[in-house]
Amino acid sequence: MEKVQPPNQPTPKGHYSPCIVHNGLVYVSGQLPMDLVTREPFAGAIEGQTELALRNVEAVLHAAGSDLQHVLQMTIYVSDIELWGKVNETYARVMGGHRPARAIVPVKDLHFDTKIEIQAIAAVKEGD
């Protein structure tokens, strides 16, 4: 089991790792729509929050030898289920033709008053 800390990103303040690689799988901790360098949350529209959270997942995946096209499953936590249509549109644009298994979980509140958090499980790219 390998803990992965993406380069040029601060170590998480909480008691967790950004991701764990084990037996060819990458387990990405929930990613908020935050600037990964400054750790400042993005409080804009849900479309921007969704894209930033997905890009944060992508950055962690790259550090672990994977990418969005190797995602097997995503879990999306959203603070208001009414936002789901806009989340899904942004998700489809970022993910393109790749359609991993996915769950949407409505929640009351998320850290830093963000509206979305995304976690993922992906395969490590073969040959890397």
Helices and strands as residue ranges (DSSP letters): E 2-4, E 19-22, E 25-31, H 46-63, G 68-70, E 71-78, G 81-83, H 84-95, E 101-106, G 111-113, E 116-123
